[in-house]
Amino acid sequence: MARASAQYVCQECGAIAAKWAGRCDSCGGWNTMVEEAAPQSVPKGLGKAKGHRIAFLAMDGDAPEAPRHVTGSGEFDRVCGGGLVPGSAILIGGDPGVGKSTLMLQVAARLSARASTVYISGEEAVEQLRLRARRLGLGKSNVALAAATNVRDIVASLDNADAPAAVVIDSIQTMFIDTLESAPGTVAQVRASAQELIRLAKRRGFALLLVGHVTKEGLIAGPRVLEHMVDTVLHFEGERGHQFRMLRAVKNRYGATDEIGVFEMTDAGLGEVANPSALFLADRDSPVSGACVFAGMEGTRPLLVEIQSLIAPSSLGTPRRAVVGWDSGRLAMLLAVLQARCGLSTGGADVYLNVAGGLRIGEPAADLAVAAALLSSLADRPVPAETVVFGEVGLSGEVRPVVHAEGRLKEAAKLGFTRAIVPRRRRDKGKTGDAGTAMTIDTVGHLSDLLGIFGIEAGGEAWLAQAHNRAEAQATNPVWRGGGRA
């Protein structure tokens, strides 16, 4: 009897090799090649058989839009674009323990009050699901539970005329198709299982929510083709030390991308945060040096968050640069611009930067707010009270305008801020009219203009000399050199 042939498949990118290798030639991943049984027959060409003729339709035909299924979770519906689209497939990924299963159980419970909902778990038994539902106060919800991993059984149970409105699969890595010899969680099983479930959802018109694991790099585990197969990809993010959780849309065919929903982890599960700006700024004390409020945009939502900076003398040969919630490369660039264009050197000091609340900022509009926090810490002077800052900084030191400026100002005015430091526009300093508020607008065209806000404009060189002397005195002080007070 002929020995069955085998092939080696990369678990990161799905590349196929004839022999095992420690490193995948396609994606460069190490120890990702896993042996799988090769298909029994090689796919052949179309041959002489003729296919059916495809009917081409006009673009301006009638296409009635199916109503969305509103889940009842405002933050989840916002990220999805207003609710679940019938026949759509949504992939939700996140770190272990961040609360993916809790979020899906709460969404399913709220949706069950409006439409039929099925929750299929491949990781927990039905009794475990019931215990978690009772702990969350969802024990009386009308959700149909099941514990299954065989895709054939799931398709046979859902492929009928009275299919539910929404189906949750937790998780896609535990599903398998019995015609494949590879183990559950491999590239072949994840791809084939997702394809069968998505095809069923399109045919029967129910919304499919797939929970996916992530790798240590934070990417959804399995083949990258999985993200292309679904209609929406959501990332559930959050730090273990913070109670806030962010649901971020990185792909959405039926809504805006980069939209976020904010949740708060409590004893009763995940609570919605309708006004995240007020919550992120709730713990602000009296004005202190090194703290600056940034008016950002997450999708279509303006969001205010506090950026904290600390510049301290360093006793190390290579000073530290520690960043939490922002791009470390962006901080290095901004420090270089401050030194080259403004004459502010931080080469002998440790620089720490933190975004309060566990939020991660990725837009360049935070450059000016970070620069203001750094200057405030270096000058040991607080940013003017009730002030928000936003703007992009270029390599030459110029401050560039950013999009959605009026929306940022409106959100700041709603929370009681009376002053804003923004990039220079056509209007001069004064009252803004577009934002509908009476905020005082300070415009800056170059990063050096920001020095005057901290009182450095008149005696800039003298002040810089004093700041450097103070830093050198602290560095040579025995108390500082000893790493603490004597």
C-alpha positions in Angstrom: 0.0 0.0 0.0 1.4 3.4 -1.0 2.4 5.7 1.8 0.2 8.7 2.1 2.0 11.9 1.1 2.3 14.8 3.4 2.9 18.5 3.1 3.9 21.2 5.5 1.7 24.3 6.0 2.7 27.5 7.7 0.2 28.3 10.5 0.8 32.1 10.0 0.4 32.7 6.3 -0.8 29.3 4.9 2.2 28.7 2.6 2.8 25.1 1.6 6.2 23.4 1.5 7.3 19.9 0.5 9.6 19.5 3.5 9.8 20.9 7.0 11.8 24.0 7.7 12.4 26.0 10.8 11.6 29.3 9.1 8.8 30.0 6.6 10.1 31.4 3.4 6.9 33.4 2.7 6.3 35.2 6.0 9.5 34.7 7.9 7.8 33.1 10.9 9.8 30.7 13.0 8.5 27.2 14.0 5.2 27.7 12.1 5.5 24.7 9.7 3.1 21.9 10.7 2.7 18.6 8.9 -0.7 18.0 7.3 -2.0 15.3 5.0 -1.9 16.2 1.3 -5.2 16.2 -0.6 -5.9 12.9 -2.2 -6.4 14.3 -5.7 -4.9 17.3 -7.4 -7.5 19.8 -8.7 -7.8 19.5 -12.5 -8.9 22.1 -15.1 -12.4 22.8 -16.2 -12.2 20.2 -19.0 -14.8 20.2 -21.8 -17.9 20.7 -19.6 -19.6 24.0 -20.1 -20.8 26.2 -17.2 -23.9 28.1 -16.9 -24.2 31.6 -18.3 -24.0 34.4 -15.7 -26.7 37.1 -15.8 -25.3 40.6 -15.7 -27.5 43.3 -14.1 -27.6 47.1 -14.3 -26.1 49.2 -11.6 -29.2 51.3 -11.1 -31.6 48.5 -10.3 -33.8 48.3 -7.3 -32.0 46.9 -4.2 -34.0 47.3 -1.1 -31.8 47.6 2.0 -32.5 44.9 4.6 -33.1 46.4 8.0 -30.3 45.9 10.5 -30.6 44.0 13.7 -30.1 46.4 16.5 -28.5 44.5 19.4 -29.4 47.0 22.1 -25.7 47.6 23.0 -25.1 51.2 21.8 -21.4 50.9 21.7 -21.4 47.6 19.8 -24.0 48.9 17.3 -21.9 52.1 16.8 -18.8 50.0 15.9 -20.8 47.8 13.5 -22.3 50.8 11.7 -25.7 50.8 13.3 -26.4 47.1 14.0 -25.9 43.7 12.5 -26.5 43.3 8.7 -28.4 40.1 7.9 -26.1 37.7 6.1 -22.9 39.4 7.2 -19.9 37.8 8.9 -18.1 39.6 11.8 -14.8 38.5 13.2 -14.0 39.6 16.8 -10.4 39.1 18.0 -8.6 40.0 21.3 -6.1 38.9 23.9 -6.9 36.0 26.2 -9.0 37.2 29.2 -9.8 40.6 27.7 -13.5 39.8 27.7 -14.5 38.6 24.2 -16.8 35.8 25.4 -18.4 38.1 28.0 -19.0 40.7 25.3 -20.5 38.2 22.9 -22.7 36.7 25.6 -24.0 40.2 26.6 -24.7 41.1 23.0 -26.5 37.9 22.3 -28.6 38.3 25.4 -29.7 41.8 24.5 -30.3 40.8 20.9 -32.5 37.9 22.0 -35.1 40.3 23.2 -35.6 41.5 19.6 -34.7 38.5 17.5 -33.8 34.8 17.8 -30.2 34.3 18.8 -28.0 31.1 19.0 -24.7 30.9 21.0 -22.5 28.0 20.0 -19.4 27.4 22.2 -16.5 25.1 21.4 -14.6 26.0 24.6 -17.2 25.7 27.3 -20.0 23.4 28.2 -23.6 24.5 28.4 -23.6 24.5 32.2 -20.5 26.7 32.2 -22.3 29.2 29.9 -25.3 29.2 32.2 -23.1 29.9 35.2 -21.5 32.8 33.5 -24.8 34.2 32.3 -26.3 34.1 35.8 -23.2 35.9 37.1 -23.8 38.6 34.6 -27.5 38.8 35.3 -28.5 37.3 32.0 -29.9 34.0 33.2 -33.4 34.8 32.0 -32.5 35.8 28.5 -33.9 33.9 25.5 -30.6 32.7 24.0 -30.3 29.2 22.6 -27.1 27.6 23.8 -25.1 24.7 22.4 -21.7 23.2 22.8 -20.4 21.8 19.5 -17.2 21.8 17.4 -18.2 19.8 14.3 -19.1 22.1 11.5 -21.2 19.4 9.8 -23.4 19.2 12.9 -23.7 23.0 13.1 -24.6 23.3 9.5 -27.2 20.5 9.7 -28.8 22.3 12.7 -29.0 25.8 11.2 -29.6 25.0 7.5 -33.4 25.3 7.6 -36.1 27.8 6.9 -36.5 29.0 10.5 -32.8 29.9 10.9 -32.0 32.3 13.8 -31.3 36.0 13.2 -27.8 35.8 14.7 -25.3 33.0 15.5 -22.3 33.4 17.7 -19.4 30.9 17.2 -16.9 30.9 20.2 -14.4 30.3 18.8 -13.5 29.6 15.2 -10.2 28.0 16.2 -12.1 25.1 17.9 -14.2 24.3 14.9 -13.3 21.4 12.6 -14.5 19.6 9.5 -14.3 15.8 9.6 -13.2 15.4 6.0 -9.8 17.1 6.8 -7.2 15.1 8.7 -5.5 18.1 10.3 -6.2 19.1 13.9 -8.6 21.9 14.9 -6.9 25.3 14.9 -4.7 24.6 11.9 -4.7 26.8 8.8 -6.7 24.3 6.7 -9.4 23.7 9.4 -9.8 27.4 10.3 -10.1 28.4 6.6 -12.5 25.5 5.7 -14.7 25.9 8.8 -15.0 29.7 8.3 -15.8 29.2 4.7 -18.6 26.7 5.3 -20.2 28.9 8.1 -20.0 32.1 6.1 -21.6 30.4 3.1 -24.4 29.2 5.3 -24.9 32.6 6.8 -25.1 34.2 3.3 -27.6 31.5 2.2 -29.9 31.7 5.2 -29.5 35.4 5.9 -28.4 35.4 9.5 -25.6 37.5 11.0 -22.6 35.4 11.9 -20.3 36.5 14.8 -16.9 34.6 14.9 -14.7 34.9 18.0 -11.0 34.5 17.1 -7.8 34.1 19.1 -4.8 36.3 18.6 -1.1 35.6 18.4 1.5 37.0 20.7 2.0 39.9 18.2 -1.7 40.9 18.6 -2.8 39.6 15.2 -5.8 37.3 14.7 -4.5 33.7 14.7 -5.0 31.6 11.6 -4.5 32.4 7.9 -4.7 36.1 6.9 -7.3 35.1 4.3 -9.7 34.7 7.2 -9.8 38.5 7.6 -10.6 38.9 3.8 -13.4 36.3 4.0 -15.5 38.2 6.6 -17.3 41.5 6.2 -16.2 43.1 9.4 -13.1 42.7 11.6 -13.3 44.0 15.2 -10.4 44.1 17.7 -11.2 44.0 21.4 -8.4 45.8 23.2 -7.6 46.7 26.8 -4.8 46.6 29.4 -5.0 44.2 32.3 -4.4 47.0 34.8 -7.2 49.2 33.5 -10.9 48.7 33.6 -11.5 50.2 30.2 -11.9 48.1 27.0 -12.0 49.4 23.5 -13.8 47.6 20.6 -12.1 48.9 17.4 -13.3 48.3 13.8 -10.3 47.8 11.5 -12.5 46.6 8.6 -16.1 47.2 7.9 -18.0 46.9 4.6 -21.1 48.3 6.1 -19.8 51.1 8.3 -16.9 53.4 9.1 -13.5 51.9 9.9 -11.4 52.9 12.9 -14.7 53.4 14.8 -14.4 52.5 18.5 -16.8 51.5 21.3 -15.7 52.0 24.9 -16.6 49.6 27.7 -15.8 49.4 31.4 -15.2 46.1 33.0 -17.1 45.7 36.3 -18.3 42.9 38.5 -21.5 42.7 36.5 -19.7 42.4 33.2 -18.9 45.0 30.5 -20.7 48.3 31.0 -21.1 50.8 28.1 -19.4 54.2 28.4 -21.5 56.7 26.5 -19.2 59.6 27.1 -15.6 58.3 27.2 -14.1 61.7 27.2 -15.6 62.6 30.6 -14.6 59.2 32.0 -11.0 59.5 30.8 -10.6 62.9 32.3 -12.5 62.2 35.5 -9.4 61.5 37.6 -7.6 64.8 36.7 -6.4 66.7 39.7 -5.3 70.3 39.8 -3.0 71.4 36.9 0.4 69.8 37.1 3.4 70.1 34.9 3.8 67.5 32.2 0.1 66.9 31.6 -1.8 68.0 28.5 -5.3 67.2 27.2 -5.4 66.0 23.6 -8.6 66.3 21.5 -8.4 63.3 19.2 -10.7 61.5 16.8 -11.5 57.8 16.9 -13.5 57.0 13.8 -16.3 59.5 13.8 -16.2 60.1 17.6 -14.2 63.0 19.1 -12.3 61.8 22.2 -10.5 63.8 24.8 -7.6 62.1 26.7 -4.8 63.2 29.0 -1.2 62.8 27.8 1.4 62.7 30.6 5.1 63.4 30.3 8.0 63.2 32.7 11.6 64.4 32.0 14.0 63.4 34.7 17.9 63.5 35.0 19.4 60.2 34.0 22.3 58.4 35.7 22.7 56.0 32.8 25.0 56.3 29.8 22.0 55.8 27.5 18.9 57.6 28.8 15.6 55.8 28.9 12.7 56.4 26.5 9.6 54.7 27.8 6.3 55.1 26.0 2.8 53.7 26.9 0.0 54.3 24.5 1.9 56.1 21.7 4.4 55.3 19.0 8.0 55.2 20.5 9.4 56.1 17.0 7.1 59.1 16.9 8.4 60.3 20.3 12.0 60.0 19.1 11.2 62.0 16.0 9.5 64.7 18.1 12.5 65.0 20.5 14.8 65.3 17.5 12.7 68.2 16.1 12.6 69.9 19.5 16.4 69.8 19.6 17.1 70.7 16.0 14.5 73.4 15.5 13.9 74.8 19.0 17.3 74.2 20.7 15.8 72.0 23.5 18.1 69.1 24.2 17.0 66.1 26.3 19.9 63.8 25.4 21.0 63.5 29.1 17.5 63.0 30.6 15.1 60.1 30.8 11.8 60.7 29.0 8.6 59.0 30.0 5.3 59.3 28.1 2.0 57.9 29.1 -1.6 58.1 27.7 -3.9 58.0 30.6 -6.7 55.4 30.8 -5.1 52.7 28.8 -6.0 54.1 25.4 -3.6 53.8 22.5 -3.4 56.8 20.1 -2.3 56.3 16.6 -3.1 59.6 14.7 -0.4 62.2 14.0 -2.7 64.9 15.4 -1.3 64.1 18.9 2.2 65.5 18.0 1.5 69.0 19.3 -0.1 67.7 22.5 2.9 65.5 23.2 5.2 68.5 22.5 3.2 70.6 24.9 3.5 67.9 27.6 7.2 67.6 27.1 7.7 71.4 27.3 5.5 71.6 30.3 7.6 68.9 32.1 10.9 70.5 31.0 9.8 74.0 32.1 8.1 72.6 35.2 5.1 74.8 34.3 1.6 73.4 33.9 -0.2 73.8 30.6 -2.7 76.6 30.9 -5.9 75.5 32.7 -8.9 74.2 30.7 -6.8 73.9 27.5 -6.9 71.3 24.8 -4.2 70.8 22.2 -4.0 69.1 18.8 -1.9 69.4 15.6 0.6 67.5 13.5 4.3 68.4 13.6 6.6 68.1 10.6 10.3 67.5 10.5 11.0 71.1 9.9 9.0 72.1 13.0 6.0 73.4 11.2 2.6 72.6 12.7 0.1 71.3 10.1 -3.7 71.4 10.3 -5.7 68.2 11.0 -9.1 67.0 9.9 -12.3 67.3 12.0 -11.0 70.4 13.9 -14.5 71.7 14.6 -15.7 68.4 16.0 -12.7 68.3 18.4 -13.5 71.8 19.6 -17.2 71.1 20.1 -16.3 68.0 22.3 -13.9 70.1 24.3 -16.4 72.9 24.8 -19.0 70.4 25.9 -16.7 69.3 28.7 -16.0 72.8 29.9 -12.7 73.6 28.2 -12.3 77.3 27.3 -9.0 77.4 25.4 -7.5 75.5 22.5 -4.0 75.4 21.0 -4.4 74.4 17.4 -2.5 74.7 14.1 -2.6 78.1 12.3 -5.5 78.5 10.0 -6.8 81.4 7.9 -8.4 83.1 10.8 -6.3 84.8 13.4 -6.4 84.4 17.2 -9.9 85.1 18.6 -13.3 83.5 19.0 -14.3 80.6 16.9 -17.6 80.7 15.1 -17.7 77.4 13.4 -17.6 75.4 16.6 -20.5 77.2 18.0 -18.6 77.9 21.2 -16.8 80.9 22.9 -13.5 79.1 23.1 -10.3 81.2 22.9 -8.2 79.8 20.0 -4.4 80.1 20.1 -2.9 79.3 16.7 0.7 78.1 16.2 2.5 77.8 12.9 5.8 76.5 14.1 6.8 74.4 17.1 8.9 77.4 18.4 5.6 79.4 18.7 4.7 76.9 21.5 7.5 78.2 23.6 5.8 81.5 24.1 2.8 79.9 25.7 5.1 78.7 28.5 6.6 82.2 29.0 9.8 81.4 27.1 9.4 83.9 24.2 10.8 87.0 25.8 13.9 85.6 27.5 14.1 82.3 25.7 17.9 81.9 25.8 18.1 82.8 29.5 15.3 80.4 30.3 16.9 77.6 28.4 20.2 78.2 30.2 18.4 78.0 33.5 16.6 74.8 32.6 19.9 73.2 31.5 21.7 74.3 34.6 18.9 73.0 36.7 19.1 69.6 35.0 22.8 69.5 35.3 22.6 70.4 39.0 20.2 67.6 39.6 22.4 65.2 37.7 25.4 66.0 39.8 23.5 66.1 43.0 24.5 63.1 45.2 20.8 62.5 46.0 20.0 62.1 42.3 23.1 60.1 41.6 22.2 57.7 44.4 18.8 57.0 42.7 16.8 58.5 45.6 16.9 60.6 48.7 19.7 60.0 51.2 
